Amino acid sequence: MIDPQAQEVTFDTLSGPLKVLKKGDLYELTFPSYKLLKTPVTKAMTEAFGTQPSAAYLGRDLVCIFDHEDTVRNYQPKQEQLAQLPGLLQHMTSQGEAYDCLSRSFAPKLLIKEDPVCGSGHCHIVPYWAKQLGKKDILAFQASERTGILHCQYQGEQTKLAGQAVLFSQGEIFF
């Protein structure tokens, strides 16, 4: 059992130890940043997203940049077309009015229609916006149906993501 008052918890993962720090009402995790390579915007991207991205970048995932936050907020996913695009996941992002950036994340290749608040996606998105906006602290909003706010800090090789958490389930294992 984990102490509910603990300020730090470390999980052993396939990628190594993953430390979670409690900072006020936020939980912060540190992840590796993905390096992004600019890639040409294709007809397939435009068809999948229903409008032409202003730019596209590829890391592990595809990140498509849009000029208007309404494009991101109002997008109706086309799963079959998204699955044909490069990258393990497909992210769309724009600069926001109330937030530094908005995003949505799709993973049809993993049979996930939309990730409600995508941690690995923001390890692609935050480095892009940090460089574009010339700042390391990024307030991000995931505009999925469930939505989420991420307090992010770009540190070059690493990206810190922090947010609020709610108890999802509780269980006991009997031996």
C-alpha positions in Angstrom: 0.0 0.0 0.0 1.2 3.5 -0.8 1.1 6.1 1.9 -1.6 8.7 0.8 0.6 11.4 2.4 3.7 10.4 0.4 5.3 13.3 -1.5 7.2 11.0 -3.9 6.4 7.6 -5.4 8.7 5.6 -7.8 7.3 3.1 -10.2 9.5 0.4 -11.8 8.7 0.5 -15.5 10.1 -1.2 -18.6 11.8 2.1 -19.4 13.3 2.3 -15.9 12.2 4.1 -12.7 9.4 6.6 -13.1 9.2 9.1 -10.2 6.0 11.0 -9.4 6.4 14.1 -7.2 3.5 15.7 -5.4 3.7 19.5 -5.7 0.8 21.2 -4.0 -2.3 19.8 -5.8 -0.3 18.6 -8.8 1.5 15.4 -9.6 4.7 15.9 -11.7 6.5 13.3 -13.8 9.6 13.7 -15.8 9.9 12.1 -19.3 12.3 12.1 -22.2 11.6 14.8 -24.8 11.1 13.6 -28.3 13.2 15.2 -31.1 11.0 16.4 -33.9 12.0 16.5 -37.6 10.1 18.7 -39.9 8.2 16.6 -42.5 6.3 17.7 -45.6 2.5 18.2 -45.1 0.9 15.6 -47.4 -2.5 15.3 -49.1 -3.2 12.4 -46.8 -2.7 14.6 -43.7 -5.0 17.2 -45.1 -7.7 14.6 -45.9 -7.3 12.9 -42.5 -7.6 16.2 -40.5 -10.1 17.8 -42.9 -8.0 20.9 -43.4 -4.4 21.5 -44.3 -1.9 21.7 -41.4 0.4 24.7 -41.5 3.4 22.3 -40.6 4.1 18.7 -39.7 6.8 17.1 -37.5 7.7 13.6 -36.9 9.2 12.0 -33.8 7.9 8.7 -32.6 4.5 10.3 -33.4 3.2 12.7 -36.0 2.5 16.3 -34.8 0.4 18.5 -37.1 0.3 22.2 -36.4 -2.9 24.2 -37.1 -3.4 27.9 -37.1 -6.7 28.1 -35.3 -7.7 26.5 -32.0 -11.3 25.9 -33.3 -9.8 23.5 -35.9 -8.4 21.4 -33.0 -11.4 21.7 -30.7 -14.0 20.8 -33.4 -12.2 18.1 -35.3 -14.2 14.9 -35.9 -11.7 12.0 -36.0 -11.4 9.9 -39.1 -9.8 6.8 -37.6 -9.1 4.9 -40.8 -7.4 7.9 -42.4 -5.5 8.8 -39.2 -4.2 5.2 -39.1 -2.6 5.6 -42.5 -0.5 8.6 -41.4 3.1 8.2 -40.2 3.9 7.9 -36.5 2.6 5.6 -33.8 0.2 8.3 -32.6 -1.2 11.4 -34.5 -1.4 14.7 -32.6 -3.0 18.0 -33.7 -2.1 21.2 -31.9 -2.5 24.9 -32.2 -1.6 27.9 -30.1 -4.4 28.8 -27.7 -6.1 31.9 -26.4 -6.3 30.9 -22.7 -3.5 28.3 -22.9 -0.1 28.3 -24.6 -1.3 25.4 -26.7 -4.2 23.1 -27.3 -4.0 19.6 -28.6 -5.7 16.3 -29.3 -4.1 12.9 -29.6 -5.2 9.9 -31.6 -3.9 6.3 -31.6 -5.9 4.3 -34.1 -2.9 2.0 -34.7 -3.2 1.0 -31.0 -7.0 0.7 -31.2 -7.4 3.9 -29.1 -9.7 6.4 -30.7 -8.5 9.4 -28.6 -6.2 9.6 -25.6 -8.0 12.0 -23.2 -4.8 13.5 -21.8 -1.7 12.2 -23.6 1.6 12.3 -21.6 3.8 10.9 -24.4 2.1 13.2 -26.9 3.1 16.3 -24.8 6.7 15.1 -24.9 6.4 15.9 -28.6 4.1 18.9 -28.4 5.8 20.8 -25.5 9.2 20.9 -27.1 7.7 22.4 -30.3 5.7 25.1 -28.5 8.6 25.9 -26.1 10.8 26.7 -29.1 8.1 28.5 -30.9 7.1 30.7 -28.0 10.6 31.1 -26.6 9.7 29.9 -23.1 10.3 26.7 -21.1 7.0 26.8 -19.0 4.0 25.8 -21.2 0.4 25.6 -20.0 -1.2 23.0 -22.2 -4.9 22.1 -22.7 -5.9 18.7 -24.1 -9.3 19.4 -25.9 -10.5 15.8 -25.9 -14.0 15.0 -24.6 -12.7 14.5 -21.1 -10.1 17.4 -21.3 -7.2 18.1 -19.2 -4.7 20.8 -18.2 -1.0 20.1 -18.1 1.6 22.3 -16.5 4.7 21.5 -18.5 8.3 22.5 -18.4 10.7 21.9 -21.3 14.2 21.1 -20.2 15.8 20.1 -23.4 16.4 16.3 -23.1 13.5 16.1 -20.6 10.0 17.4 -20.4 8.2 17.6 -17.0 4.4 17.2 -17.0 2.3 18.0 -14.0 -1.5 17.8 -13.5 -4.2 17.0 -11.1 -5.3 13.4 -10.5 -8.5 11.8 -9.3 -9.0 8.4 -7.8 -10.2 6.2 -10.7 -10.5 2.8 -8.9 -9.5 1.0 -5.8 -9.0 -2.6 -5.2 -7.4 -5.3 -3.0 -5.5 -8.4 -3.9 -6.1 -11.4 -1.8 -3.6 -14.3 -1.6 
